[in-house]
Amino acid sequence: MKNQWKFFTILGIGVVAAILDFLCGAPKIGGWPISGILIDIFGIFMAITMLREMIETLESGRWGVDILAIIAVVSTMIVGDYWAAWMILIMLTGGESLEDYATSQADKELRSLLKNSPRIADKLVNGKIEEVKVDELKIGDIVLIKPGSQVPVDGKIIKGNSSFDQSSLTGESVPVDKKVGDDLMSGSINGDAAVEMKVTKVTKVAKDSEYQSIVALVKSSEAKPAKFVKMADRYAVPFTIISLIIGIAAMITSAVTNPALGWQAHFLRFAQVMVVASPCPLLIAAPVAMVSGMSSMSRSHIIVKSGTTLEKLSRTLTFAFDKTGTLTENQLVIDQVVLPENSSISKEELQSLAASVEQQSSHVIATSLVKGTNKNLIKPVTNLKEATAKGVSGEVDGKLVKVGKLSYVDPDHEKITVQSTAVFVSIDNKFAGYITFQDQIRKNTPETIARLRRQGVKQIMMLTGDRRSVADKVAKEAGIKESEVHADLLPAQKIQAIRDVKPDLRPVAMVGDGVNDAPSLMAADVGIAMGAKGATAASESADAVIMVNDISKVNDAVAISKHTMKVAHVDIITAICIVILIELIAFTGIIPAFWGAILQEVVDLITILLALLAKTKPTNPKQTGLEK
């Protein structure tokens, strides 16, 4: 039975019991009040349910507060104070329902992973296009991949050339040129030219598709979650021991001072202590604080899936970042303009000629070149010709300018090794130089990394599928140590890098945006997805999703988590102190079980009011990472 239904069921039983007791003369069956029987039946059900959960908790090596809840419910039923039992059951089911509600609300904000998986494919049959479901494709079928569309299944190009964006799959920041005979990965995005491909692997066999294999990695990681002890459970052992000692001492004292009374009277004293010792404040303090913290996160455009995420994030000691689209903008910018020795033109003129020829191209490198060039330097071009996946040529100021691959602009030129993305330029069929590009780092990335260190994070890693040289350059700008850069990684290797983090540097949080990040987001203790431009698979796999394209929200998430947990800890300690004080009063026997339950409600109210402070904005520099 779901927690919400448990809550509404016990609430309904309470209404029926109240009508029976106060309006119908408290009818009985065999000397037992019907209202008491109804509440006791549900109480027994709850006690058995909690006992089973407690056994599972103990088997996992942890000790929870369930034992006190079970003792409180059973004790009140034994002494016949069913209304006290009802009050305890209301608070137990209410706290669990509140946390479930917050979790379900967060889930509604997220999209389904399957929505991102391509469902329709353009199949070519006798030269005609037929739209078919991806599941209906068979090995050997011919599929047309239109410009800007997603590759539905793995295949091999049989006609045409184009560039494909594989950044969400491999982490490469630059589209990859593909020609006849090259393999295409499902999930990659076609550039500006249509191609035909033959299906080599179908999605019915999940392990055979690149996109589906990443999804499978997500499921594998989900099946091996990191062990984590909930906050309330950490207070369980001392609180349980203290409460049981006071309760047993009260029962023994009653037996010694009033030996003439029966066992039930002595046990009643124990029950009175157990009622006020009910762990309701512990069980409700965390959920209310978590809901408040999750609400605060939502106001900061961060969706958190569960309260446990806040708890883990507040204690995170290691952050791992994907590079492309996370630390960087996933947009190329001009890095260097390189001229050969004894060149007769300037760097500005070379860039001007290259940008002029590229101004009508839709290729990402061309648009980056034009965007990074002063508009006054871009000149009219005539006789423009484009060789797909090779380059473009045109006449500018009477000169024949070619821009593209070295083999296109000057086939006879010796090979030039460039460590980054580059286009080569020739003027009147003579090599004139080349222009290199780099992935642009986000403006606030360095400050985000610096703030994380001030927030108490001990280790910051970069995990990327891009080349080492590119990764090192971005890491240097971001403020990440070279020893913490892991490049040329496949999705499975990212998972291993996270699992290899030492125990004293855990919990680990992973921040990413691509499909290839989804498995590592799931493998980390906390997965944070950049959801504004990122893939749905990443959002689905993550514990938290940043809904705006702002990496500094990672700092806000950590700050809110730390603030929320501080409020929750103070709340729980305050509640425990008040409860122990009431237990000592109940020790004397002057608090009946029902009134003890009422006092519990007062403590719960105080707990809730304190927990709502988690909605306030964190200002402590240790939490925010902002300099004083």
KOLMIVO-934076 format. One record per residue (C-alpha): residue number from 1; residue in three letters; x, y, z. Coordinates in steps of 0.2 Angstrom, whole numbers. Layout:
BEGIN
NUM/ALA/X/Y/Z;
...
END
This chain:
BEGIN
1/MET/0/0/0;
2/LYS/7/17/-5;
3/ASN/10/29/9;
4/GLN/-3/41/4;
5/TRP/-16/28/5;
6/LYS/-10/22/22;
7/PHE/-12/40/28;
8/PHE/-29/43/20;
9/THR/-35/25/27;
10/ILE/-30/29/45;
11/LEU/-37/46/43;
12/GLY/-54/38/37;
13/ILE/-53/25/51;
14/GLY/-51/40/64;
15/VAL/-67/48/57;
16/VAL/-77/32/58;
17/ALA/-70/29/76;
18/ALA/-74/46/81;
19/ILE/-92/45/75;
20/LEU/-94/28/84;
21/ASP/-87/34/100;
22/PHE/-94/51/102;
23/LEU/-111/50/92;
24/CYS/-116/32/93;
25/GLY/-112/28/111;
26/ALA/-96/18/108;
27/PRO/-103/1/103;
28/LYS/-94/-14/107;
29/ILE/-91/-32/101;
30/GLY/-87/-45/114;
31/GLY/-83/-31/126;
32/TRP/-71/-23/114;
33/PRO/-75/-5/107;
34/ILE/-77/-7/88;
35/SER/-67/9/85;
36/GLY/-53/2/95;
37/ILE/-54/-14/84;
38/LEU/-53/-4/68;
39/ILE/-38/6/74;
40/ASP/-29/-9/81;
41/ILE/-31/-19/65;
42/PHE/-23/-5/55;
43/GLY/-10/-3/69;
44/ILE/-6/-21/68;
45/PHE/-4/-20/49;
46/MET/7/-5/51;
47/ALA/18/-13/64;
48/ILE/21/-28/53;
49/THR/25/-17/38;
50/MET/37/-7/49;
51/LEU/45/-23/56;
52/ARG/48/-30/39;
53/GLU/56/-14/34;
54/MET/66/-13/50;
55/ILE/73/-31/47;
56/GLU/78/-26/29;
57/THR/87/-11/36;
58/LEU/96/-22/49;
59/GLU/101/-34/35;
60/SER/109/-20/26;
61/GLY/120/-16/41;
62/ARG/110/0/47;
63/TRP/99/4/62;
64/GLY/84/14/59;
65/VAL/71/23/71;
66/ASP/57/10/66;
67/ILE/59/1/82;
68/LEU/53/15/93;
69/ALA/38/18/81;
70/ILE/34/-1/82;
71/ILE/35/-1/101;
72/ALA/25/15/103;
73/VAL/11/8/92;
74/VAL/11/-9/100;
75/SER/12/-2/118;
76/THR/-3/9/116;
77/MET/-13/-5/109;
78/ILE/-8/-17/123;
79/VAL/-14/-5/136;
80/GLY/-30/-1/126;
81/ASP/-27/17/122;
82/TYR/-31/16/104;
83/TRP/-33/35/102;
84/ALA/-15/37/107;
85/ALA/-11/23/94;
86/TRP/-21/33/81;
87/MET/-12/49/84;
88/ILE/5/40/82;
89/LEU/-1/31/66;
90/ILE/-7/48/58;
91/MET/11/56/61;
92/LEU/20/41/54;
93/THR/10/39/38;
94/GLY/9/58/36;
95/GLY/28/61/37;
96/GLU/31/47/24;
97/SER/17/54/13;
98/LEU/24/71/13;
99/GLU/41/65/7;
100/ASP/33/54/-7;
101/TYR/22/69/-12;
102/ALA/38/80/-14;
103/THR/47/66/-24;
104/SER/32/64/-36;
105/GLN/31/82/-39;
106/ALA/49/83/-44;
107/ASP/47/68/-56;
108/LYS/33/77/-65;
109/GLU/45/90/-70;
110/LEU/56/78/-79;
111/ARG/54/71/-97;
112/SER/54/52/-101;
113/LEU/70/44/-108;
114/LEU/60/36/-122;
115/LYS/54/52/-129;
116/ASN/72/56/-135;
117/SER/74/39/-143;
118/PRO/70/41/-162;
119/ARG/54/32/-166;
120/ILE/51/36/-184;
121/ALA/63/32/-199;
122/ASP/63/37/-217;
123/LYS/65/20/-226;
124/LEU/69/20/-245;
125/VAL/59/7/-254;
126/ASN/61/7/-273;
127/GLY/67/25/-273;
128/LYS/52/31/-263;
129/ILE/52/37/-245;
130/GLU/41/27/-232;
131/GLU/39/32/-214;
132/VAL/41/17/-203;
133/LYS/43/14/-185;
134/VAL/61/11/-179;
135/ASP/57/-5/-172;
136/GLU/51/-11/-189;
137/LEU/68/-8/-197;
138/LYS/78/-24/-202;
139/ILE/97/-26/-205;
140/GLY/100/-22/-224;
141/ASP/86/-9/-225;
142/ILE/91/8/-233;
143/VAL/86/23/-223;
144/LEU/87/42/-228;
145/ILE/95/53/-215;
146/LYS/89/71/-218;
147/PRO/99/87/-213;
148/GLY/96/91/-195;
149/SER/88/74/-191;
150/GLN/93/61/-179;
151/VAL/101/44/-184;
152/PRO/88/31/-179;
153/VAL/99/15/-178;
154/ASP/117/11/-181;
155/GLY/121/10/-200;
156/LYS/134/13/-214;
157/ILE/133/27/-226;
158/ILE/131/21/-244;
159/LYS/127/37/-253;
160/GLY/132/55/-249;
161/ASN/144/64/-237;
162/SER/139/75/-222;
163/SER/145/80/-204;
164/PHE/137/72/-189;
165/ASP/136/79/-171;
166/GLN/141/65/-159;
167/SER/144/76/-144;
168/SER/130/69/-134;
169/LEU/137/51/-137;
170/THR/156/53/-137;
171/GLY/159/70/-130;
172/GLU/168/77/-145;
173/SER/164/95/-146;
174/VAL/166/96/-166;
175/PRO/155/88/-178;
176/VAL/163/73/-187;
177/ASP/164/72/-206;
178/LYS/157/55/-213;
179/LYS/158/49/-231;
180/VAL/153/33/-240;
181/GLY/158/17/-230;
182/ASP/159/26/-213;
183/ASP/148/20/-199;
184/LEU/135/30/-191;
185/MET/130/29/-172;
186/SER/111/30/-168;
187/GLY/107/46/-158;
188/SER/120/57/-168;
189/ILE/113/72/-177;
190/ASN/115/75/-196;
191/GLY/123/91/-202;
192/ASP/118/100/-218;
193/ALA/117/86/-231;
194/ALA/106/71/-234;
195/VAL/114/54/-234;
196/GLU/108/37/-237;
197/MET/113/23/-225;
198/LYS/111/4/-224;
199/VAL/105/-3/-207;
200/THR/119/-14/-199;
201/LYS/111/-15/-182;
202/VAL/93/-14/-176;
203/THR/86/-7/-159;
204/LYS/77/-23/-155;
205/VAL/94/-30/-149;
206/ALA/97/-16/-136;
207/LYS/115/-21/-134;
208/ASP/119/-18/-153;
209/SER/113/0/-154;
210/GLU/125/14/-148;
211/TYR/111/24/-140;
212/GLN/102/9/-133;
213/SER/119/2/-126;
214/ILE/121/19/-116;
215/VAL/103/17/-110;
216/ALA/108/-1/-104;
217/LEU/123/6/-95;
218/VAL/111/18/-86;
219/LYS/100/3/-80;
220/SER/116/-6/-75;
221/SER/122/8/-64;
222/GLU/105/10/-57;
223/ALA/105/-8/-51;
224/LYS/121/-4/-41;
225/PRO/117/12/-31;
226/ALA/129/18/-18;
227/LYS/125/14/0;
228/PHE/120/29/10;
229/VAL/113/31/28;
230/LYS/98/42/30;
231/MET/100/57/42;
232/ALA/87/52/54;
233/ASP/94/34/55;
234/ARG/111/42/62;
235/TYR/101/48/77;
236/ALA/92/32/79;
237/VAL/104/22/90;
238/PRO/107/35/104;
239/PHE/89/41/104;
240/THR/82/23/104;
241/ILE/94/17/118;
242/ILE/90/33/129;
243/SER/71/31/126;
244/LEU/71/13/130;
245/ILE/81/15/146;
246/ILE/69/29/152;
247/GLY/54/18/148;
248/ILE/61/2/156;
249/ALA/66/12/171;
250/ALA/49/20/173;
251/MET/41/2/173;
252/ILE/54/-5/186;
253/THR/51/11/197;
254/SER/32/8/196;
255/ALA/34/-10/201;
256/VAL/46/-6/215;
257/THR/36/9/222;
258/ASN/18/1/219;
259/PRO/20/-18/220;
260/ALA/2/-20/224;
261/LEU/-3/-15/206;
262/GLY/-4/-27/192;
263/TRP/8/-29/178;
264/GLN/-4/-19/166;
265/ALA/-2/-4/177;
266/HIS/17/-5/177;
267/PHE/17/-8/158;
268/LEU/6/7/156;
269/ARG/20/18/163;
270/PHE/32/10/150;
271/ALA/19/14/137;
272/GLN/17/32/143;
273/VAL/35/35/140;
274/MET/35/26/123;
275/VAL/21/37/117;
276/VAL/30/53/120;
277/ALA/46/44/114;
278/SER/38/40/97;
279/PRO/51/45/83;
280/CYS/38/56/74;
281/PRO/49/72/76;
282/LEU/63/63/68;
283/LEU/52/55/55;
284/ILE/44/72/51;
285/ALA/58/84/53;
286/ALA/68/78/39;
287/PRO/53/76/26;
288/VAL/47/94/30;
289/ALA/65/101/29;
290/MET/68/92/13;
291/VAL/52/98/5;
292/SER/56/115/10;
293/GLY/74/113/3;
294/MET/67/106/-13;
295/SER/55/120/-15;
296/SER/70/132/-13;
297/MET/79/122/-26;
298/SER/64/124/-38;
299/ARG/64/143/-36;
300/SER/82/143/-41;
301/HIS/77/133/-57;
302/ILE/84/116/-50;
303/ILE/73/101/-50;
304/VAL/78/88/-36;
305/LYS/70/71/-37;
306/SER/72/66/-18;
307/GLY/76/72/-1;
308/THR/91/60/-1;
309/THR/99/69/-15;
310/LEU/100/85/-4;
311/GLU/108/75/10;
312/LYS/121/67/-1;
313/LEU/124/84/-10;
314/SER/127/93/6;
315/ARG/142/81/11;
316/THR/149/79/-7;
317/LEU/168/80/-7;
318/THR/171/76/-25;
319/PHE/164/84/-41;
320/ALA/166/76/-58;
321/PHE/162/87/-73;
322/ASP/159/83/-91;
323/LYS/168/95/-103;
324/THR/158/98/-119;
325/GLY/142/107/-115;
326/THR/145/108/-96;
327/LEU/161/117/-93;
328/THR/161/124/-111;
329/GLU/147/132/-121;
330/ASN/149/118/-135;
331/GLN/152/133/-147;
332/LEU/168/135/-156;
333/VAL/178/151/-156;
334/ILE/193/156/-166;
335/ASP/209/152/-157;
336/GLN/224/156/-168;
337/VAL/227/162/-186;
338/VAL/244/153/-192;
339/LEU/253/159/-207;
340/PRO/268/151/-216;
341/GLU/285/159/-215;
342/ASN/288/173/-227;
343/SER/269/176/-230;
344/SER/264/191/-240;
345/ILE/247/193/-231;
346/SER/243/198/-213;
347/LYS/233/187/-201;
348/GLU/218/199/-202;
349/GLU/218/197/-221;
350/LEU/218/178/-221;
351/GLN/204/178/-208;
352/SER/194/191/-219;
353/LEU/196/180/-235;
354/ALA/192/164/-226;
355/ALA/176/171/-218;
356/SER/170/179/-234;
357/VAL/170/162/-243;
358/GLU/162/154/-228;
359/GLN/148/166/-225;
360/GLN/135/156/-234;
361/SER/139/139/-226;
362/SER/129/132/-212;
363/HIS/143/121/-206;
364/VAL/147/124/-187;
365/ILE/165/128/-191;
366/ALA/160/141/-204;
367/THR/147/149/-194;
368/SER/160/150/-179;
369/LEU/173/158/-191;
370/VAL/160/171/-198;
371/LYS/154/175/-181;
372/GLY/171/178/-174;
373/THR/176/190/-188;
374/ASN/173/208/-189;
375/LYS/158/212/-201;
376/ASN/168/225/-209;
377/LEU/181/212/-215;
378/ILE/168/201/-223;
379/LYS/168/204/-242;
380/PRO/156/199/-256;
381/VAL/160/182/-264;
382/THR/157/176/-282;
383/ASN/157/159/-290;
384/LEU/154/150/-273;
385/LYS/156/131/-274;
386/GLU/154/119/-260;
387/ALA/162/101/-259;
388/THR/153/92/-246;
389/ALA/163/86/-231;
390/LYS/179/94/-240;
391/GLY/177/113/-240;
392/VAL/171/128/-250;
393/SER/179/139/-264;
394/GLY/175/156/-271;
395/GLU/182/172/-278;
396/VAL/185/187/-266;
397/ASP/193/203/-273;
398/GLY/198/193/-289;
399/LYS/207/180/-279;
400/LEU/202/161/-279;
401/VAL/200/157/-261;
402/LYS/198/139/-254;
403/VAL/194/135/-236;
404/GLY/192/117/-229;
405/LYS/203/102/-227;
406/LEU/221/102/-232;
407/SER/218/89/-245;
408/TYR/206/100/-253;
409/VAL/214/117/-253;
410/ASP/232/111/-257;
411/PRO/232/92/-261;
412/ASP/251/92/-263;
413/HIS/256/101/-247;
414/GLU/265/90/-234;
415/LYS/254/85/-219;
416/ILE/252/97/-205;
417/THR/249/91/-187;
418/VAL/237/102/-178;
419/GLN/231/98/-160;
420/SER/214/106/-162;
421/THR/200/109/-174;
422/ALA/207/119/-189;
423/VAL/202/124/-207;
424/PHE/216/127/-220;
425/VAL/216/141/-233;
426/SER/224/143/-250;
427/ILE/224/158/-261;
428/ASP/225/156/-280;
429/ASN/229/137/-277;
430/LYS/244/142/-265;
431/PHE/244/137/-247;
432/ALA/241/153/-236;
433/GLY/239/146/-218;
434/TYR/226/139/-207;
435/ILE/214/145/-193;
436/THR/212/134/-177;
437/PHE/197/134/-166;
438/GLN/193/129/-148;
439/ASP/178/125/-138;
440/GLN/173/141/-128;
441/ILE/173/139/-110;
442/ARG/158/146/-100;
443/LYS/162/163/-93;
444/ASN/157/158/-75;
445/THR/165/141/-76;
446/PRO/182/146/-67;
447/GLU/171/155/-53;
448/THR/160/140/-51;
449/ILE/175/129/-48;
450/ALA/183/141/-36;
451/ARG/167/143/-26;
452/LEU/165/124/-25;
453/ARG/182/123/-17;
454/ARG/177/136/-5;
455/GLN/161/126/-1;
456/GLY/172/112/5;
457/VAL/174/101/-11;
458/LYS/191/92/-10;
459/GLN/192/85/-27;
460/ILE/186/92/-44;
461/MET/188/80/-59;
462/MET/185/82/-78;
463/LEU/178/67/-87;
464/THR/178/69/-106;
465/GLY/178/59/-122;
466/ASP/187/73/-131;
467/ARG/206/73/-134;
468/ARG/219/75/-120;
469/SER/226/91/-128;
470/VAL/209/99/-129;
471/ALA/204/93/-111;
472/ASP/220/100/-103;
473/LYS/218/117/-111;
474/VAL/200/119/-105;
475/ALA/205/112/-88;
476/LYS/219/125/-86;
477/GLU/206/139/-90;
478/ALA/193/132/-78;
479/GLY/205/130/-63;
480/ILE/205/111/-63;
481/LYS/222/102/-59;
482/GLU/230/92/-74;
483/SER/231/77/-63;
484/GLU/212/77/-61;
485/VAL/209/77/-80;
486/HIS/203/61/-88;
487/ALA/202/62/-107;
488/ASP/197/50/-122;
489/LEU/185/41/-111;
490/LEU/170/30/-116;
491/PRO/154/30/-106;
492/ALA/159/14/-97;
493/GLN/176/22/-93;
494/LYS/168/37/-85;
495/ILE/158/25/-74;
496/GLN/174/17/-68;
497/ALA/183/33/-65;
498/ILE/169/38/-53;
499/ARG/169/21/-44;
500/ASP/188/23/-42;
501/VAL/186/38/-31;
502/LYS/193/34/-14;
503/PRO/181/32/0;
504/ASP/188/47/10;
505/LEU/183/58/-5;
506/ARG/165/53/-6;
507/PRO/151/56/-9;
508/VAL/154/60/-28;
509/ALA/143/71/-38;
510/MET/144/70/-57;
511/VAL/138/85/-68;
512/GLY/134/82/-87;
513/ASP/122/85/-101;
514/GLY/124/72/-115;
515/VAL/117/55/-118;
516/ASN/135/48/-115;
517/ASP/134/56/-97;
518/ALA/119/47/-92;
519/PRO/127/31/-86;
520/SER/140/41/-75;
521/LEU/126/52/-68;
522/MET/118/36/-62;
523/ALA/134/29/-56;
524/ALA/138/44/-45;
525/ASP/131/47/-28;
526/VAL/123/62/-35;
527/GLY/120/65/-53;
528/ILE/117/83/-59;
529/ALA/111/86/-77;
530/MET/112/102/-87;
531/GLY/94/100/-93;
532/ALA/91/117/-103;
533/LYS/101/110/-118;
534/GLY/106/93/-112;
535/ALA/99/76/-118;
536/THR/83/69/-110;
537/ALA/93/53/-106;
538/ALA/104/64/-94;
539/SER/89/72/-86;
540/GLU/81/55/-83;
541/SER/96/48/-76;
542/ALA/101/62/-64;
543/ASP/96/65/-46;
544/ALA/95/84/-49;
545/VAL/92/94/-65;
546/ILE/97/112/-68;
547/MET/83/119/-79;
548/VAL/93/134/-85;
549/ASN/109/135/-95;
550/ASP/119/141/-80;
551/ILE/133/131/-72;
552/SER/134/142/-57;
553/LYS/118/134/-52;
554/VAL/129/119/-46;
555/ASN/135/131/-32;
556/ASP/117/136/-28;
557/ALA/112/117/-27;
558/VAL/126/114/-15;
559/ALA/122/130/-4;
560/ILE/104/125/-3;
561/SER/108/107/1;
562/LYS/120/112/15;
563/HIS/107/125/22;
564/THR/93/113/22;
565/MET/103/99/31;
566/LYS/109/112/44;
567/VAL/91/117/47;
568/ALA/86/98/48;
569/HIS/100/94/60;
570/VAL/96/108/72;
571/ASP/78/104/70;
572/ILE/80/85/75;
573/ILE/92/89/89;
574/THR/80/102/96;
575/ALA/65/89/94;
576/ILE/76/75/103;
577/CYS/80/87/118;
578/ILE/61/92/120;
579/VAL/56/74/118;
580/ILE/68/67/131;
581/LEU/63/81/143;
582/ILE/44/75/141;
583/GLU/50/57/143;
584/LEU/57/61/160;
585/ILE/41/70/165;
586/ALA/31/54/158;
587/PHE/43/44/169;
588/THR/33/50/184;
589/GLY/17/44/177;
590/ILE/8/61/177;
591/ILE/6/61/158;
592/PRO/-8/49/152;
593/ALA/-4/41/135;
594/PHE/-17/51/125;
595/TRP/-11/67/132;
596/GLY/7/61/129;
597/ALA/1/59/111;
598/ILE/-6/77/111;
599/LEU/11/83/118;
600/GLN/19/74/103;
601/GLU/8/84/91;
602/VAL/15/100/100;
603/VAL/32/94/97;
604/ASP/28/90/79;
605/LEU/21/107/76;
606/ILE/37/115/83;
607/THR/47/103/72;
608/ILE/38/108/57;
609/LEU/39/127/60;
610/LEU/58/125/62;
611/ALA/60/114/47;
612/LEU/51/127/36;
613/LEU/67/138/39;
614/ALA/75/128/25;
615/LYS/65/138/13;
616/THR/75/154/18;
617/LYS/90/159/7;
618/PRO/107/153/12;
619/THR/119/167/17;
620/ASN/133/158/26;
621/PRO/149/160/15;
622/LYS/154/142/20;
623/GLN/138/136/12;
624/THR/137/148/-3;
625/GLY/156/148/-7;
626/LEU/155/167/-10;
627/GLU/169/177/-3;
628/LYS/165/189/11;
END
